[in-house]
Amino acid sequence: MFNWFKKEKQNPSPINEFQGNAIVSLVIRPHRKGQVYFRGGWWTAKCSQDIDITLEEEELVEVLGFEGESITLLVKPIVLQ
């Protein structure tokens, strides 16, 4: 028979949409914003850690989330072994 009370698929949490790997497209300097290419678009980003590190262009980073209404991605360097 018909299932009139079938639950609709729930949308994933918005925070999950802002996690994954990105590529730095504009240098991210300590305590400053830069830019990354993430999921088909360019986003403003800054280092999520309060450390003096520069993330260079073409460097692979991990997106951990975002902050602010204008959505600044929070990223950290990926250490390749």
N, C-alpha and C positions, 0 to 999 in steps of 0.2 A: 504494500500500500504506500501511500504518500507519507513522507515524513515532514509534516508541516513545521515541526519544531527543531528541525535540523540546525545545528549551530553553524554560523558562518565562520569562515576562516578568519582568525584574528591577524591583524597586521603586526609585523614585527615591531619591537620597540624602536623608536627613532634613534636611540643611542647606538643600537647595533648597526645601523646604516652608516655610522661614522667610525667604523673600526676596520682595519685592514692595512695593506701596504700602499705606500705612495712614493712618488719620485719628486725630489726637490727641484723646482724649476727656477726659483729665485732664492739666492743664499739667505739662510736663516742665521742671523748673528745672535750672540748672547743677549738675552733680554730684549730682543727686537723681533719683529714679525718679518716673514718672508712669504714664499709661495710654494705650493706643492701641486702636482698633477695627481688627482685622486678620483677614481671611478668616472673617467670621461670628462673631467672638468678641472679648472684651476681654482684653487682655494687659498685664502690667506691662512698662514699657519705659524705657530711658534713652538719652541721646544717646551715639552711638558715638565722638564726637570729644571730646577733652579741651579744650573751649572754653567760654567763658562765654556761653551762648546759652539763651534760654527759648523752648520750643516751645509755642505757645498752642493752646487748644482749637480744633478744626475745621481745624487746619493739616495739610496733606498732607506726609507724611514717607515716606522709603524705609526699609524693613526690610532690614538687611544680614546679619542672622544672630541668634544668641542666645548667652547665656552662662549658666552655672550649671545645677544640677539642677532648680531651680524655674522655669527658662526665663524669663529677662528678655530681651526683644527689644532688640537694638541698632539704633537708628534714626539717621537724619540728615535734615536739612531738604532739601526739594526746592525748588530755585530755579527759579521759572517765569520764562521770558523773554518 
